[in-house]
Amino acid sequence: MALAVQSIAAGSTTAANGATVDAGSGARRGWTAVCTSTAGISAGAFELQVSADGTNWVTVGPATVAVSAKQAISVGGGYRYARAVISTTVTGGTVGITVANA
């Protein structure tokens, strides 16, 4: 079940954080972030960040954004919160990142 989607246009700043997704009180889940991109991408990377408390974040990744391809980052259980982060500026296209609990 997809819980959050963010669309980030070309030229997005480095370290642009997506919305924080909450799996719910007492929930501890694994998470996956899937990135799709349009043609024309020449640079960019994203990370998945997870947290048990919504304050202290653990970074998983990064994954390089590839032209017209899907890239995914996954992490096992134990985290209530997740968000996608642009870690390297996206150049030349648009990316969409879906964050979902496993």
HUCORCOR-V355287 format. One record per backbone hydrogen bond with DSSP energy under -1.0 kcal/mol. CO is the residue of the C=O (numbers start at 1). NH is the residue of the N-H. If there is no record, write none. Layout:
CO & NH
CO & NH
//
This chain:
4 & 99
6 & 97
8 & 95
9 & 12
16 & 86
21 & 82
24 & 27
29 & 79
30 & 102
31 & 75
32 & 100
33 & 73
34 & 98
35 & 71
36 & 96
43 & 91
44 & 65
45 & 87
45 & 88
46 & 63
47 & 85
48 & 60
49 & 83
50 & 58
51 & 81
58 & 50
60 & 48
63 & 46
66 & 69
71 & 35
73 & 33
75 & 31
79 & 29
80 & 23
81 & 51
82 & 21
83 & 49
84 & 18
85 & 47
86 & 15
88 & 45
90 & 11
91 & 42
94 & 38
95 & 8
96 & 36
97 & 6
98 & 34
99 & 3
99 & 4
100 & 32
//
